[in-house]
Protein backbone atom coordinates (compact mmCIF):
# COMPACT_ATOMS: atom_id res chain seq x y z
CA UNK A 1 0.00 0.00 0.00
CA UNK A 2 3.00 2.28 0.35
CA UNK A 3 3.60 2.34 -3.39
CA UNK A 4 6.59 -0.01 -3.28
CA UNK A 5 6.47 -2.41 -6.22
CA UNK A 6 8.00 -5.87 -5.83
CA UNK A 7 10.47 -6.77 -8.58
CA UNK A 8 8.75 -8.39 -11.54
CA UNK A 9 10.62 -11.73 -11.28
CA UNK A 10 9.74 -12.03 -7.60
CA UNK A 11 6.05 -11.40 -8.39
CA UNK A 12 6.16 -13.95 -11.23
CA UNK A 13 7.79 -16.67 -9.12
CA UNK A 14 5.16 -16.21 -6.38
CA UNK A 15 2.44 -17.23 -8.87
CA UNK A 16 3.45 -20.83 -9.62
CA UNK A 17 4.14 -23.99 -7.65
CA UNK A 18 6.36 -26.89 -8.71
CA UNK A 19 4.50 -30.17 -9.26
CA UNK A 20 6.86 -32.94 -8.09
CA UNK A 21 5.59 -35.81 -10.27
CA UNK A 22 5.58 -34.11 -13.68
CA UNK A 23 8.17 -31.39 -13.09
CA UNK A 24 5.64 -28.79 -14.27
CA UNK A 25 5.56 -25.38 -12.64
CA UNK A 26 1.80 -24.91 -12.28
CA UNK A 27 0.46 -21.40 -12.73
CA UNK A 28 -1.82 -20.52 -9.80
CA UNK A 29 -2.88 -17.03 -10.84
CA UNK A 30 -5.14 -15.74 -13.61
CA UNK A 31 -5.78 -17.83 -16.73
CA UNK A 32 -7.41 -16.84 -20.01
CA UNK A 33 -10.36 -18.57 -21.69
CA UNK A 34 -7.95 -20.98 -23.40
CA UNK A 35 -6.51 -22.15 -20.07
CA UNK A 36 -3.14 -20.37 -20.43
CA UNK A 37 -1.75 -18.38 -17.51
CA UNK A 38 -1.66 -14.60 -17.79
CA UNK A 39 0.67 -12.25 -15.95
CA UNK A 40 0.49 -8.45 -15.53
CA UNK A 41 3.84 -6.83 -16.13
CA UNK A 42 2.40 -3.31 -15.83
CA UNK A 43 -0.96 -1.92 -14.80
CA UNK A 44 -2.51 -2.28 -18.24
CA UNK A 45 -0.11 -4.78 -19.87
CA UNK A 46 -0.68 -8.53 -19.53
CA UNK A 47 1.35 -11.28 -21.16
CA UNK A 48 1.02 -15.05 -21.46
CA UNK A 49 2.80 -16.54 -18.44
CA UNK A 50 4.52 -19.34 -20.40
CA UNK A 51 5.86 -16.85 -22.96
CA UNK A 52 7.14 -14.62 -20.15
CA UNK A 53 8.86 -17.62 -18.51
CA UNK A 54 10.51 -18.60 -21.80
CA UNK A 55 11.87 -15.08 -22.33
CA UNK A 56 13.04 -14.60 -18.74
CA UNK A 57 14.70 -18.00 -18.22
CA UNK A 58 15.75 -18.98 -21.77
CA UNK A 59 15.91 -16.27 -24.43
CA UNK A 60 13.88 -13.95 -26.59
CA UNK A 61 11.24 -15.72 -28.71
CA UNK A 62 12.40 -15.54 -32.34
CA UNK A 63 10.06 -13.70 -34.71
CA UNK A 64 7.44 -16.02 -36.24
CA UNK A 65 7.77 -18.74 -33.59
CA UNK A 66 5.39 -19.81 -30.85
CA UNK A 67 6.11 -21.25 -27.41
CA UNK A 68 4.98 -24.88 -27.25
CA UNK A 69 4.39 -26.90 -24.09
CA UNK A 70 6.20 -30.23 -24.48
CA UNK A 71 4.36 -31.41 -21.35
CA UNK A 72 0.96 -30.52 -22.95
CA UNK A 73 -0.03 -28.67 -19.77
CA UNK A 74 -1.23 -25.16 -20.61
CA UNK A 75 -0.72 -23.93 -17.05
CA UNK A 76 2.93 -25.02 -16.94
CA UNK A 77 5.57 -22.27 -16.94
CA UNK A 78 8.66 -24.47 -16.49
CA UNK A 79 11.13 -23.24 -19.14
CA UNK A 80 12.53 -26.79 -19.49
CA UNK A 81 9.08 -27.84 -20.76
CA UNK A 82 8.86 -25.02 -23.33
CA UNK A 83 10.15 -24.86 -26.92
CA UNK A 84 10.07 -22.04 -29.46
CA UNK A 85 8.66 -23.68 -32.60
CA UNK A 86 6.83 -22.80 -35.80
CA UNK A 87 3.02 -22.82 -35.87
CA UNK A 88 3.12 -25.92 -38.10
CA UNK A 89 5.20 -27.88 -35.57
CA UNK A 90 3.08 -26.67 -32.65
CA UNK A 91 -0.15 -27.81 -34.34
CA UNK A 92 1.43 -31.09 -35.47
CA UNK A 93 2.56 -31.89 -31.92
CA UNK A 94 -0.92 -31.18 -30.56
CA UNK A 95 -2.64 -33.37 -33.19
CA UNK A 96 -0.08 -36.16 -32.81
CA UNK A 97 -0.49 -36.08 -29.05
CA UNK A 98 -4.29 -36.31 -29.21
CA UNK A 99 -4.42 -39.09 -31.81
CA UNK A 100 -1.35 -41.22 -31.17
CA UNK A 101 -0.46 -40.63 -27.54
CA UNK A 102 -3.75 -40.34 -25.64
CA UNK A 103 -2.28 -41.94 -22.50
CA UNK A 104 -0.66 -38.62 -21.56
CA UNK A 105 -2.44 -35.76 -19.81
CA UNK A 106 -4.56 -34.47 -22.70
CA UNK A 107 -7.92 -36.20 -22.99
CA UNK A 108 -8.27 -37.62 -26.51
CA UNK A 109 -11.22 -36.65 -28.66
CA UNK A 110 -13.99 -39.21 -28.30
CA UNK A 111 -16.29 -37.85 -31.02
CA UNK A 112 -15.84 -36.23 -34.42
CA UNK A 113 -16.93 -32.64 -35.00
CA UNK A 114 -20.42 -33.83 -36.06
CA UNK A 115 -20.85 -35.91 -32.89
CA UNK A 116 -20.14 -39.42 -34.23
CA UNK A 117 -18.25 -41.59 -31.77
CA UNK A 118 -14.60 -42.39 -32.51
CA UNK A 119 -14.32 -46.15 -32.14
CA UNK A 120 -12.69 -48.98 -34.10
CA UNK A 121 -15.67 -49.51 -36.43
CA UNK A 122 -16.23 -45.83 -37.17
CA UNK A 123 -12.64 -44.50 -37.40
CA UNK A 124 -9.75 -44.92 -39.78
CA UNK A 125 -6.31 -43.36 -40.03
CA UNK A 126 -4.73 -41.87 -43.11
CA UNK A 127 -1.02 -41.16 -43.58
CA UNK A 128 -0.40 -37.49 -44.33
CA UNK A 129 3.33 -37.85 -45.01
CA UNK A 130 6.36 -37.01 -42.88
CA UNK A 131 5.28 -39.63 -40.34
CA UNK A 132 1.99 -37.85 -39.66
CA UNK A 133 -1.36 -39.62 -39.40
CA UNK A 134 -4.86 -38.26 -39.03
CA UNK A 135 -7.99 -39.97 -37.75
CA UNK A 136 -11.17 -39.71 -39.83
CA UNK A 137 -14.82 -40.60 -39.19
CA UNK A 138 -16.28 -43.26 -41.53
CA UNK A 139 -19.86 -41.97 -41.12
CA UNK A 140 -18.85 -38.42 -42.05
CA UNK A 141 -16.95 -39.80 -45.05
CA UNK A 142 -20.04 -41.74 -46.19
CA UNK A 143 -22.20 -38.62 -45.84
CA UNK A 144 -19.70 -36.54 -47.82
CA UNK A 145 -19.47 -39.21 -50.55
CA UNK A 146 -23.27 -39.42 -50.78
CA UNK A 147 -23.59 -35.62 -51.04
CA UNK A 148 -20.92 -35.49 -53.74
CA UNK A 149 -22.64 -38.23 -55.78
CA UNK A 150 -26.07 -36.62 -55.48
CA UNK A 151 -24.65 -33.29 -56.71
CA UNK A 152 -23.15 -35.07 -59.73
CA UNK A 153 -26.52 -36.75 -60.44
CA UNK A 154 -28.28 -33.38 -60.19
CA UNK A 155 -25.92 -31.85 -62.73
CA UNK A 156 -26.39 -34.77 -65.13
CA UNK A 157 -30.18 -34.62 -64.81
CA UNK A 158 -30.12 -30.87 -65.43
CA UNK A 159 -28.50 -31.40 -68.82
N, C-alpha and C positions, 0 to 999 in steps of 0.2 A: 504494500500500500504506500510505501514511501517513494515509489517511483524508480527503485532499483530493479534493473532487468537482469535476470540470470543469463549467463552466457548461453548461446543458442545450442551448443553441443550438450551442455548439462541438461537443458530443458528436453532435448530430443531423447537422451538416454534415460530420462525418468519416465518415458512413455512406452517402454517395451520391457518384457520380461523374457529371459531365456527359457526355452522349453527343453528339459534335459534329454528326452527320448529322441526327438527329431533334430535337435540343434537349432531349430528356428528361434528367432527373436520375435516374439509375438507382440504386435502393436496393440496397446490397451487403450488408446485414445480414440479420437474421431475417425470414422471410416466413411467413404462415399457410398453411393448407391451400388457400385460395383463390388464393394467389399474390400477396397484398397484403403490403407491408412492414409490420413491427411495430416499435415503438420503446418502450423502457422509460423512463418519465419518473420513476419512483420504483422502489424495490426490488420492490414487488408490483403496480405499476400499469403496464400496457402499453396503448398506443394504436396506431391505424392510422397509419402514417407519412404517407400522403398527406393524411389529415385534420389531422394535426399541422402539416404544411407549410402547408396552407390557412390554418389559424388563426394561425400565426406570421407568415407573410408577407403575407396578405391581410386577413382579418377573421374574426370569430367566425362559425361556421356557424349560419345561422338555424334556429330550431326547425322540425322537419318536413322539412328538406332534407337531401340526400345530396351527397357530393362525387363528381363524375363526372370521369373521365379523358377529355378531348377527344382525346388521342393514342391511346387504347385500349390503353395499356401499364400494367398493374396495378402494376408496380414503379417507375413514374415518380412523383417527388415535386416536380416543377417546378410552382410555383404558377401560372405562366402557362398550364399545360396543364390546370388544374383549375377546375371550375365548381361552384357550389352550386346544385343543381336538385332538383325534385321526383322522387319515385320513378318516377312515370309517364314523365317526360322521360328519366330515366336508362335505364329499360328500353327505351323507344322508340329511343333512340340506339344501344343495344347491338344490338337486333334489326335496325334499319335498316343498321347497319354490317355485320352478318353476311350479310344477304340482298342488299343493293344495292351495297355497296362492298367486296367481298371482296379487292380488290387491295391493301388496306392491311395492317397487321400481323396482324390477327386471322385465323386460319385459318377459312374458311367451313365450315359443316356440310356434310358430303358424304352423310350418310344421315339418314333420318327417325328418330324415336325407336323405331320397330319394326325398324329395320335395312334398310329399302328404300333403294336408292341414289337420290340426288337427281340427276336428269339431265333433258334436255329432254323425253323421252317420258313420264317418270314424275312430273314436277312441273308445278304451275301456280300462278300468283299471283292473289291476290284483293285488291281494294282494300278497305281497312278505314275509309276516310274520313280527312280531314285530311292527305292526301298520304301516308298509310301504306299499305304493301302487305305481305302475308304469303305465304310460300311454303307450299304444301300438297303432300302425296304422293297421287298418283292411286290407287295400290294400296290405301293405307289408306282412302281415300274409298270405293272399291269394296267393301272388306270391311265398312265401317260401314253402307253402303247395304244390302248383302246381309243383315247382321244385323238391321237395322231392318225390312226386308221379311219376314224369316222370323218375327220376333216378331209382326208384324201377322197373318200367316197362322195362327200358333199361336192367337192370340186368336179369330180368326174360326172356326177349326175347333173350338175349345172351346165355342162357343155352340151 
